[in-house]
Amino acid sequence: MAITIRDTEKHYFMIEELKSLTNSNVTTKALIKGGYLAVELGKNYEEEKEKRIKAETELAALKATINQYLISKQALNDSLK
């Protein structure tokens, strides 16, 4: 497989950063490794997003439970007065 990269001067700094990030001096290898990193990061992002949604749901349930407790406690205090 051959990869042709045109206008590399437009992307010089990004390519150099990618080479540094992937520990590769060859542009095509750096781009391929960067692609794999992007895929891995995308998967990690989706996993963390699901964890965050689950945590937010659990937090909302706990808040509702505490709120109901406080309402019940106040009602009990009011009835004892």
N, CA, C and O atoms as a GROMACS GRO file, in nm:
protein
  324
    1MET      N    1   0.085  -0.117   0.000
    1MET     CA    2   0.000   0.000   0.000
    1MET      C    3   0.090   0.124   0.000
    1MET      O    4   0.189   0.130   0.072
    2ALA      N    5   0.054   0.218  -0.079
    2ALA     CA    6   0.129   0.343  -0.086
    2ALA      C    7   0.040   0.457  -0.039
    2ALA      O    8  -0.080   0.461  -0.065
    3ILE      N    9   0.102   0.549   0.030
    3ILE     CA   10   0.031   0.668   0.078
    3ILE      C   11   0.101   0.789   0.017
    3ILE      O   12   0.222   0.806   0.029
    4THR      N   13   0.021   0.873  -0.046
    4THR     CA   14   0.074   0.997  -0.102
    4THR      C   15   0.027   1.111  -0.015
    4THR      O   16  -0.093   1.126   0.011
    5ILE      N   17   0.121   1.191   0.028
    5ILE     CA   18   0.088   1.306   0.112
    5ILE      C   19   0.129   1.431   0.037
    5ILE      O   20   0.246   1.449   0.004
    6ARG      N   21   0.032   1.517   0.011
    6ARG     CA   22   0.060   1.640  -0.061
    6ARG      C   23   0.054   1.758   0.035
    6ARG      O   24  -0.008   1.751   0.142
    7ASP      N   25   0.118   1.864  -0.003
    7ASP     CA   26   0.114   1.990   0.073
    7ASP      C   27   0.154   1.970   0.220
    7ASP      O   28   0.089   2.022   0.310
    8THR      N   29   0.259   1.893   0.242
    8THR     CA   30   0.302   1.867   0.380
    8THR      C   31   0.345   1.993   0.453
    8THR      O   32   0.340   2.000   0.576
    9GLU      N   33   0.389   2.093   0.377
    9GLU     CA   34   0.431   2.217   0.443
    9GLU      C   35   0.315   2.285   0.516
    9GLU      O   36   0.337   2.356   0.613
   10LYS      N   37   0.192   2.263   0.468
   10LYS     CA   38   0.075   2.320   0.535
   10LYS      C   39   0.053   2.254   0.672
   10LYS      O   40  -0.004   2.314   0.763
   11HIS      N   41   0.099   2.132   0.685
   11HIS     CA   42   0.075   2.055   0.807
   11HIS      C   43   0.205   2.020   0.879
   11HIS      O   44   0.210   1.925   0.958
   12TYR      N   45   0.308   2.096   0.852
   12TYR     CA   46   0.441   2.066   0.903
   12TYR      C   47   0.443   2.047   1.054
   12TYR      O   48   0.495   1.948   1.104
   13PHE      N   49   0.387   2.143   1.128
   13PHE     CA   50   0.393   2.138   1.273
   13PHE      C   51   0.312   2.020   1.328
   13PHE      O   52   0.355   1.955   1.424
   14MET      N   53   0.197   1.993   1.269
   14MET     CA   54   0.117   1.880   1.314
   14MET      C   55   0.191   1.750   1.288
   14MET      O   56   0.193   1.662   1.374
   15ILE      N   57   0.254   1.737   1.173
   15ILE     CA   58   0.327   1.616   1.139
   15ILE      C   59   0.445   1.598   1.234
   15ILE      O   60   0.472   1.486   1.280
   16GLU      N   61   0.515   1.705   1.264
   16GLU     CA   62   0.629   1.696   1.356
   16GLU      C   63   0.583   1.657   1.496
   16GLU      O   64   0.648   1.576   1.562
   17GLU      N   65   0.472   1.713   1.541
   17GLU     CA   66   0.417   1.676   1.671
   17GLU      C   67   0.375   1.528   1.672
   17GLU      O   68   0.397   1.457   1.770
   18LEU      N   69   0.316   1.484   1.563
   18LEU     CA   70   0.273   1.344   1.551
   18LEU      C   71   0.393   1.250   1.551
   18LEU      O   72   0.388   1.143   1.611
   19LYS      N   73   0.499   1.289   1.484
   19LYS     CA   74   0.622   1.209   1.485
   19LYS      C   75   0.676   1.198   1.626
   19LYS      O   76   0.718   1.091   1.669
   20SER      N   77   0.675   1.308   1.697
   20SER     CA   78   0.723   1.308   1.835
   20SER      C   79   0.634   1.222   1.924
   20SER      O   80   0.684   1.144   2.005
   21LEU      N   81   0.505   1.236   1.908
   21LEU     CA   82   0.408   1.160   1.987
   21LEU      C   83   0.420   1.010   1.965
   21LEU      O   84   0.407   0.931   2.058
   22THR      N   85   0.445   0.972   1.840
   22THR     CA   86   0.449   0.829   1.806
   22THR      C   87   0.592   0.773   1.806
   22THR      O   88   0.612   0.655   1.776
   23ASN      N   89   0.688   0.855   1.838
   23ASN     CA   90   0.830   0.813   1.838
   23ASN      C   91   0.870   0.755   1.703
   23ASN      O   92   0.936   0.651   1.696
   24SER      N   93   0.831   0.821   1.596
   24SER     CA   94   0.862   0.777   1.461
   24SER      C   95   0.920   0.893   1.381
   24SER      O   96   0.870   1.005   1.388
   25ASN      N   97   1.024   0.865   1.306
   25ASN     CA   98   1.082   0.968   1.221
   25ASN      C   99   1.024   0.967   1.080
   25ASN      O  100   1.048   1.058   1.001
   26VAL      N  101   0.947   0.863   1.049
   26VAL     CA  102   0.889   0.847   0.917
   26VAL      C  103   0.744   0.897   0.921
   26VAL      O  104   0.664   0.853   1.004
   27THR      N  105   0.712   0.989   0.832
   27THR     CA  106   0.581   1.052   0.833
   27THR      C  107   0.467   0.952   0.818
   27THR      O  108   0.370   0.959   0.893
   28THR      N  109   0.479   0.860   0.723
   28THR     CA  110   0.368   0.766   0.702
   28THR      C  111   0.348   0.676   0.823
   28THR      O  112   0.235   0.646   0.860
   29LYS      N  113   0.457   0.632   0.885
   29LYS     CA  114   0.444   0.550   1.006
   29LYS      C  115   0.379   0.630   1.117
   29LYS      O  116   0.293   0.580   1.190
   30ALA      N  117   0.420   0.756   1.130
   30ALA     CA  118   0.361   0.841   1.233
   30ALA      C  119   0.212   0.862   1.209
   30ALA      O  120   0.132   0.860   1.303
   31LEU      N  121   0.173   0.880   1.083
   31LEU     CA  122   0.031   0.897   1.051
   31LEU      C  123  -0.049   0.771   1.082
   31LEU      O  124  -0.160   0.779   1.135
   32ILE      N  125   0.007   0.654   1.050
   32ILE     CA  126  -0.064   0.529   1.078
   32ILE      C  127  -0.074   0.507   1.229
   32ILE      O  128  -0.181   0.473   1.279
   33LYS      N  129   0.037   0.526   1.300
   33LYS     CA  130   0.033   0.512   1.446
   33LYS      C  131  -0.063   0.614   1.506
   33LYS      O  132  -0.135   0.583   1.602
   34GLY      N  133  -0.064   0.735   1.452
   34GLY     CA  134  -0.156   0.838   1.499
   34GLY      C  135  -0.301   0.798   1.477
   34GLY      O  136  -0.388   0.827   1.559
   35GLY      N  137  -0.326   0.732   1.364
   35GLY     CA  138  -0.461   0.683   1.337
   35GLY      C  139  -0.505   0.581   1.441
   35GLY      O  140  -0.617   0.586   1.490
   36TYR      N  141  -0.415   0.488   1.473
   36TYR     CA  142  -0.447   0.389   1.576
   36TYR      C  143  -0.470   0.455   1.712
   36TYR      O  144  -0.559   0.416   1.786
   37LEU      N  145  -0.387   0.555   1.743
   37LEU     CA  146  -0.407   0.628   1.867
   37LEU      C  147  -0.542   0.697   1.870
   37LEU      O  148  -0.610   0.698   1.973
   38ALA      N  149  -0.581   0.754   1.758
   38ALA     CA  150  -0.710   0.822   1.750
   38ALA      C  151  -0.825   0.724   1.771
   38ALA      O  152  -0.922   0.756   1.840
   39VAL      N  153  -0.814   0.606   1.712
   39VAL     CA  154  -0.918   0.504   1.730
   39VAL      C  155  -0.926   0.462   1.876
   39VAL      O  156  -1.035   0.451   1.933
   40GLU      N  157  -0.810   0.438   1.938
   40GLU     CA  158  -0.806   0.398   2.078
   40GLU      C  159  -0.863   0.508   2.168
   40GLU      O  160  -0.941   0.480   2.259
   41LEU      N  161  -0.825   0.632   2.141
   41LEU     CA  162  -0.877   0.743   2.220
   41LEU      C  163  -1.028   0.759   2.201
   41LEU      O  164  -1.100   0.793   2.295
   42GLY      N  165  -1.076   0.734   2.079
   42GLY     CA  166  -1.220   0.740   2.054
   42GLY      C  167  -1.295   0.637   2.135
   42GLY      O  168  -1.401   0.666   2.191
   43LYS      N  169  -1.241   0.516   2.142
   43LYS     CA  170  -1.303   0.410   2.223
   43LYS      C  171  -1.301   0.447   2.370
   43LYS      O  172  -1.401   0.432   2.440
   44ASN      N  173  -1.186   0.497   2.416
   44ASN     CA  174  -1.176   0.539   2.557
   44ASN      C  175  -1.275   0.650   2.588
   44ASN      O  176  -1.336   0.651   2.695
   45TYR      N  177  -1.290   0.743   2.495
   45TYR     CA  178  -1.385   0.853   2.514
   45TYR      C  179  -1.528   0.799   2.530
   45TYR      O  180  -1.601   0.843   2.619
   46GLU      N  181  -1.566   0.705   2.445
   46GLU     CA  182  -1.701   0.649   2.452
   46GLU      C  183  -1.722   0.574   2.584
   46GLU      O  184  -1.829   0.584   2.644
   47GLU      N  185  -1.621   0.499   2.629
   47GLU     CA  186  -1.632   0.428   2.756
   47GLU      C  187  -1.647   0.526   2.872
   47GLU      O  188  -1.730   0.505   2.960
   48GLU      N  189  -1.568   0.631   2.872
   48GLU     CA  190  -1.575   0.731   2.979
   48GLU      C  191  -1.707   0.807   2.975
   48GLU      O  192  -1.762   0.844   3.079
   49LYS      N  193  -1.758   0.829   2.855
   49LYS     CA  194  -1.887   0.897   2.840
   49LYS      C  195  -1.998   0.812   2.902
   49LYS      O  196  -2.085   0.864   2.972
   50GLU      N  197  -1.994   0.680   2.876
   50GLU     CA  198  -2.094   0.590   2.935
   50GLU      C  199  -2.083   0.588   3.087
   50GLU      O  200  -2.184   0.588   3.157
   51LYS      N  201  -1.959   0.586   3.139
   51LYS     CA  202  -1.939   0.588   3.284
   51LYS      C  203  -1.994   0.718   3.344
   51LYS      O  204  -2.055   0.716   3.451
   52ARG      N  205  -1.971   0.830   3.274
   52ARG     CA  206  -2.019   0.959   3.324
   52ARG      C  207  -2.172   0.962   3.328
   52ARG      O  208  -2.231   1.009   3.425
   53ILE      N  209  -2.234   0.911   3.222
   53ILE     CA  210  -2.381   0.909   3.218
   53ILE      C  211  -2.436   0.822   3.330
   53ILE      O  212  -2.534   0.859   3.395
   54LYS      N  213  -2.372   0.707   3.353
   54LYS     CA  214  -2.415   0.618   3.461
   54LYS      C  215  -2.399   0.686   3.596
   54LYS      O  216  -2.489   0.679   3.680
   55ALA      N  217  -2.286   0.753   3.617
   55ALA     CA  218  -2.261   0.823   3.744
   55ALA      C  219  -2.362   0.936   3.764
   55ALA      O  220  -2.410   0.957   3.875
   56GLU      N  221  -2.394   1.009   3.656
   56GLU     CA  222  -2.492   1.118   3.667
   56GLU      C  223  -2.629   1.064   3.702
   56GLU      O  224  -2.702   1.125   3.780
   57THR      N  225  -2.665   0.949   3.645
   57THR     CA  226  -2.794   0.886   3.675
   57THR      C  227  -2.800   0.843   3.820
   57THR      O  228  -2.899   0.866   3.889
   58GLU      N  229  -2.692   0.779   3.868
   58GLU     CA  230  -2.686   0.736   4.008
   58GLU      C  231  -2.690   0.856   4.102
   58GLU      O  232  -2.755   0.851   4.206
   59LEU      N  233  -2.621   0.964   4.066
   59LEU     CA  234  -2.621   1.085   4.148
   59LEU      C  235  -2.762   1.145   4.155
   59LEU      O  236  -2.806   1.187   4.262
   60ALA      N  237  -2.831   1.148   4.043
   60ALA     CA  238  -2.968   1.202   4.042
   60ALA      C  239  -3.058   1.118   4.132
   60ALA      O  240  -3.143   1.173   4.203
   61ALA      N  241  -3.042   0.985   4.129
   61ALA     CA  242  -3.123   0.898   4.214
   61ALA      C  243  -3.092   0.923   4.362
   61ALA      O  244  -3.183   0.928   4.444
   62LEU      N  245  -2.965   0.940   4.394
   62LEU     CA  246  -2.927   0.968   4.533
   62LEU      C  247  -2.980   1.103   4.579
   62LEU      O  248  -3.026   1.117   4.692
   63LYS      N  249  -2.973   1.202   4.491
   63LYS     CA  250  -3.026   1.334   4.525
   63LYS      C  251  -3.176   1.326   4.551
   63LYS      O  252  -3.227   1.389   4.644
   64ALA      N  253  -3.247   1.249   4.469
   64ALA     CA  254  -3.391   1.234   4.488
   64ALA      C  255  -3.421   1.164   4.621
   64ALA      O  256  -3.514   1.203   4.691
   65THR      N  257  -3.342   1.064   4.655
   65THR     CA  258  -3.360   0.992   4.782
   65THR      C  259  -3.337   1.085   4.900
   65THR      O  260  -3.416   1.087   4.996
   66ILE      N  261  -3.230   1.163   4.894
   66ILE     CA  262  -3.199   1.257   5.003
   66ILE      C  263  -3.307   1.364   5.012
   66ILE      O  264  -3.348   1.401   5.122
   67ASN      N  265  -3.352   1.414   4.900
   67ASN     CA  266  -3.457   1.515   4.898
   67ASN      C  267  -3.585   1.460   4.960
   67ASN      O  268  -3.651   1.529   5.038
   68GLN      N  269  -3.620   1.337   4.927
   68GLN     CA  270  -3.740   1.275   4.983
   68GLN      C  271  -3.724   1.257   5.134
   68GLN      O  272  -3.819   1.278   5.209
   69TYR      N  273  -3.604   1.219   5.178
   69TYR     CA  274  -3.577   1.205   5.321
   69TYR      C  275  -3.597   1.338   5.391
   69TYR      O  276  -3.662   1.344   5.496
   70LEU      N  277  -3.541   1.445   5.335
   70LEU     CA  278  -3.553   1.576   5.398
   70LEU      C  279  -3.698   1.623   5.403
   70LEU      O  280  -3.742   1.682   5.502
   71ILE      N  281  -3.773   1.596   5.298
   71ILE     CA  282  -3.916   1.633   5.296
   71ILE      C  283  -3.991   1.556   5.404
   71ILE      O  284  -4.073   1.612   5.476
   72SER      N  285  -3.961   1.426   5.413
   72SER     CA  286  -4.028   1.342   5.514
   72SER      C  287  -3.991   1.385   5.654
   72SER      O  288  -4.076   1.388   5.743
   73LYS      N  289  -3.864   1.418   5.675
   73LYS     CA  290  -3.819   1.463   5.807
   73LYS      C  291  -3.888   1.592   5.845
   73LYS      O  292  -3.932   1.609   5.959
   74GLN      N  293  -3.898   1.684   5.750
   74GLN     CA  294  -3.965   1.811   5.778
   74GLN      C  295  -4.113   1.789   5.810
   74GLN      O  296  -4.168   1.854   5.899
   75ALA      N  297  -4.177   1.699   5.736
   75ALA     CA  298  -4.318   1.669   5.762
   75ALA      C  299  -4.335   1.608   5.900
   75ALA      O  300  -4.430   1.641   5.971
   76LEU      N  301  -4.243   1.520   5.938
   76LEU     CA  302  -4.249   1.461   6.071
   76LEU      C  303  -4.230   1.567   6.179
   76LEU      O  304  -4.303   1.569   6.278
   77ASN      N  305  -4.131   1.654   6.160
   77ASN     CA  306  -4.108   1.761   6.257
   77ASN      C  307  -4.230   1.853   6.268
   77ASN      O  308  -4.267   1.895   6.377
   78ASP      N  309  -4.291   1.883   6.153
   78ASP     CA  310  -4.410   1.968   6.153
   78ASP      C  311  -4.526   1.902   6.227
   78ASP      O  312  -4.602   1.969   6.296
   79SER      N  313  -4.540   1.772   6.213
   79SER     CA  314  -4.651   1.702   6.277
   79SER      C  315  -4.629   1.688   6.428
   79SER      O  316  -4.725   1.672   6.503
   80LEU      N  317  -4.504   1.693   6.472
   80LEU     CA  318  -4.476   1.683   6.616
   80LEU      C  319  -4.491   1.814   6.687
   80LEU      O  320  -4.493   1.817   6.810
   81LYS      N  321  -4.501   1.924   6.614
   81LYS     CA  322  -4.513   2.056   6.676
   81LYS      C  323  -4.653   2.086   6.718
   81LYS      O  324  -4.680   2.193   6.772
   0.00000   0.00000   0.00000
